[in-house]
Amino acid sequence: MGYIFLGNAVDRVGRFLFPDSWDGTENVTPDLFALASTINGVDYPLSSLDARPRERRIIHELVALRRPEFRREYTIRYGQAGEVIPKLSSQEWTAGLQEAGKIDAERRPKLQRREACRRFIKKAILDGRLTFVLRPKRGGAFSRPQDRKWWNVEDHDRIFYWCQMDPQNATGNAVGGDRFQYVFVDETELNAIAPSPEQLNASAGEDGLSGSLQRAPSLDTSAVADQVSLKATENTSARPEGASVTISQDGGFEFTATERDIHAAIQQIWQGGPTPSAKGQLQAAVDKYLKSTLQYTKTPDPRTYQRYFKKIGATFLDK
C-alpha cells in the first residue's frame, strides 16, 4: 500500500489501542507543568522561593487567565534583564498551583496514551514486525528499509519530536537539522498489527470472514527501555528543609519562558507533521502564532530562536 508518516502512525495506533478514549489530540498535548515533585511517595508543591523565572511566568499566566477573582493583568512587561513578572501573593501562588494541577490531571492520561503508542511502534520495529524508511524533507524518493537497531535507544521521544532521523547519526541526541529526513513506516505492516476501525468493521461484515481481523493483544511495552523525562536530581532519601528539587522537562531540554512558548507553538501549528526546512519560514509562522494566540506584543529576538534551535540540535537550509 505504501508508507505512512510516523506522526500519523501514532494516531492510527492510538485509535487501535484506545478505541473508546483516543480523541486525536494526544499528539499535540503539551507536556505537564509538573510544578510539584514526589519524593518517597510525598508530593511537594513548588515553593515560590524555589521557582525559576519560567515557572513564575506559568503561575502568572494561569492566574491571569483562569482566576478572574484576582483581577491580574495578563500583560508582561520587559526590563533590561528580560521579563518582569508582577509579584505574586501567596494566595495567587496557591491558586496558580491549583490550576496547574487541574490542567496536568487532564493532560496526564492523554500523554500516557501517546507514550503507549510510541512504545508500541518502537517495539514493533525492534521486533522486525514494522519496517521504516526515510524521505528527504523537501520531497523525493523513499529510502530502502532502514536498520531497526537505530530504534534501540532510550530517548525514543527524540525521534517522535519532529518525526525525523539523521541517517548519518541515527542515535545522536538532536531532533532536526539539514541532514535529517522524515520517518515513514510500512502501511501494510502497520495495518496488520494495528488495523483501523474501518478495516475491523469491513472485515466483520464479510461473509465467512467475520472476525478475520481482530484487535490484537497489546504488545508488552513495559520491557522497552525508556528515558524518564521527569527526574528529581536531589538525594531522594530525605528533603532538607528549604531545598529545591530540580525537574527536567520537555524531553530533557531546559527552556526559558519564551523558548517554551516557541516549543509549544511549533507543536500546535504542525501538530506532529512535517515542519518547514527553511528557518525563516518556520520563525514567521511561530511569530504569527505568538502574536495572535499568546498576545505577544513583541516577537522573540532572533538570538532567542538561535538558542532554542541550538538546544534541540536543529539546523536549517537557510542560515
N, C-alpha and C positions, 0 to 999 in steps of 0.2 A: 504493500500500500504506500510505502514511503516513510518519511520521518516526521516526527512531531517535536516542536520546540520544548526544551526542558521545562520551562515555566508552565506551559500548557499541560505537560505530562503530570506535573504535581497536581493540577486541578483535576485531571482525569482520574488519578489515583485517589484523590480526596473524595470524589463522587462515588467511587467504588468502595472504599473502606468505611466511609461515613455517609451512607445514603440519606439518613434522616437529619443529620446535623450540619453537613457541609453546605455553606452558603455562598462560596465563591469569593469571599473577601479575605480568606485566610492568607493568600499570597501577598496581600498588601497591608496586613495588620501590623502596625508599628510595634516595636519592642516594648516590654514592660517599663514603666517608670522605675520600679524597684527601689522606692525610697524607704526601704527598710531592709534589714538583714536578719537572717535566722541563724543563731548560734546555739548549739546544743539544745535545739528544739524551742528556743525562746526567741520571739520576734522583738527586734529593737527598732522602733521608728527613727528615722533620720532626725537628728537634732539640728536646729537652726545654726548652732555654733559649729557643727561639723560640715555643714553644707558647702558645696563648691558653687561657683557662680552659675553654672548650668542648672544645678538643682534649685537654686534660689529663683531662677527665671521660671522654671517649671511651676513652682508653687505660686509665684506671682500670676502667671497666666491662668492657672486653674482657678484661683480665687476670683480673678477679674472676670472670667468667662462663665463660671458656674456657680458663684456665690454672690449674687447681686446685693445681698443684705449688707455687705461690707463696702459697697459703692467704690470699689477700687478701679481706678482707670487702667485700661489695658496698655496704653502707650508707654513705651520705654524710651527714656532719653539717653543720649550718648555724651560722655565726657571725654577728656583727653586720654583716659585709660580704658575707654570702651563703654560698655553698657552700664548704666546707673539704675539699679533696681531699687525702687522706693522701699523704705524699711517696712518689714512685715511684723505685725503684732503677734503675740503668742497665739491669740485666737485665730488670726488669719493663717498662721503656720499650721495649726491643728486642722483647720478646715481644708487647707490645701492637701495635707496628707490624706484626709478622708476621701477627697475627690480622686486623688491618685489611686487610692486603694480600690475605689469603685471601678475605675477605668481598667485597672490591672485585672480585676476579677472578671471583667467582660472579655478582655483580650486573652487571658491565660488559656482557656480551652481552645480558642482558635489557633494560638501558637502551638499548642500541644498537638492538635490535629495536623497542622502543617509539618511539624517536625516528624510525626509518624510517617507522613507521605514521603518526606525526603529520605528517611531511613529505609523505607520500602524500596524506593528506586535505587538507592545506593546498594542495598543488599542484593537486589535482582541483578544489577550489573556485576557485582563481585562474584555472584554465583554463576555467571555466564548465561543467565536467562534473558538478559536485556542488553542489546548492542547499542553503543552510542557512537556518533560521528560528530565532526566539526564542520562548520561552514563559515567562510570569511564574513565579517560584519557588513561589508559593502555588497555582499551577494556573491554568487558563483556556485561552483560545484561542491557537493558534499565530499568529505574525505572518505577514505576507506575506514572500516571499523577500527576504532582506537583501542589501546591497551587498557583492559579493565583494571590493571594494577594502579592506574592513575587515581582511582577512587579509594584506594586503600590508605586513607588519611583520616585523621581525627577531625580536622576542621572542614568537614564537607559543606558547611554553610557558606564557606568562601566560594564554592562552585555555584551555588544557587543565588548568590548575591546579585549578579548580573547575568547568570546562566552562561558564563564564558569560561574558557580554558586557554592557557598558553601551551601550545603543543611542544614548544621548546623547553618549557619548565613547568610541567603539568602539576607538580606537587609543591610549587612555590606558594608563598602566602599572599600574593597580590590578587586582586579581583578583576582587574581590567587593564588594558593597555594596547599599544599598537599591534603587538603580536597575538593578542587574544582573539579567539574565534568563538562563535556561538555554538552551544551544545544542543544537539538533537538526539532523540532516541528512536529506535525502530518501532514504528506504529503497529505493525503486525504482532511483534513480540509483546508490546505493551497491551494490546487487546487480549492477548492470550492469558496474561496474568492479572489484568485489571480491566475487564470488559466494561464498556459504557452501559448505562441503564437502557439505552436504546437497543444495544446488542442483546442484553439479557431478556428484554421484553420480546424482541423479534424471535429469539431462539425458543422462548417458552411457547410461542404461538405456532411454531412449525409442526405440521403433522408428523408424528413419530419421532420428533426430536425434542420433545418437551424436556427442558432441564439439561440440554446438551451443553449449554453454557451456564455455569453456576458460580455463585460467589465463592471464590477460592478461600480456604482458611488463611487467616492473616499470617504473613511471614513473621517469624520471631525476630524482631529488630532489636531486641534488648541486648543481643550479643554484639551488635555493631558498635565499635568504639566511637565515642562522640566527645567533642570538646565541651566542657562545662563553661557556658558563656557568662554565668553569674557566679563569681567565686570570691569568697571572702579571703583577703590576704592577711588578716590578723591571725594571731595564735588563737585557735578556737577553744582551747582548754578553759579559758576564762576571759572575760572582757573587763579590762581595767576601767575604773570609773573615769569618765570623760574621754575615753579613747574612741576613735572613729574606726569604722570598718570600710575599707575601700572596695567598691563593687565595680567590676569590669563589665561594661555594657557594649551594645552594638557590635557583637561579634568580636570583642576584644579591643575595639578601637576606642580611644579616649577622645571624644569630640567636645569642642566648645559649644556654647548655646547656638551660635549661628551655624556652625558646621553640622550640628544635629538637625537644624531646620533644612539645610541643603540635603542632607541624607534622607530625611522624611519626604521632601519634595520629589526627589528622584524616584523613590519607591511609589509615591502616589501617582505621579504623572505617567510613568511607563508600566506600572503595575506588573513587574516581573518580566516584561517583554524587552525586546531589543532597545538599547539606548543609542543615541547618535554617536558616531565615531569622531565627530568634529566637536572640539571643546567649546567653540563659540556658540554653536547651535544648542548644545546642552545647557550652557550657562544662561542663554537668552530665555529658554523655556523655564528654567528654575527661577530666574529673576521675576518673570511674569507671574509665576505661582506664588512666590513670596509676597509680591505686592497685592495680588487680588485675594488670596486666601488668608495669609497671615498678617495682612495690613502693614507690611514693611513700607516705611516712608523713604528708606534709603537702601538700595540693594547692596549685597556684600561686596567688599573690596576684592579686586582680582587676586590679591595676595591671600585672602581667606579661602577662595576656591583652590588656589595653588596648594595651600596647606592641607586642605581636605583631600584633594586628589593624591597628594604625596602620602598621606596616612593610609589610604586604601590601596596604594600602589598602582594607580591608573595613569596612563599616558595617552596622548591623542595625536591624530594625524596633523592637526594644526597646533603649533607650539604657542 
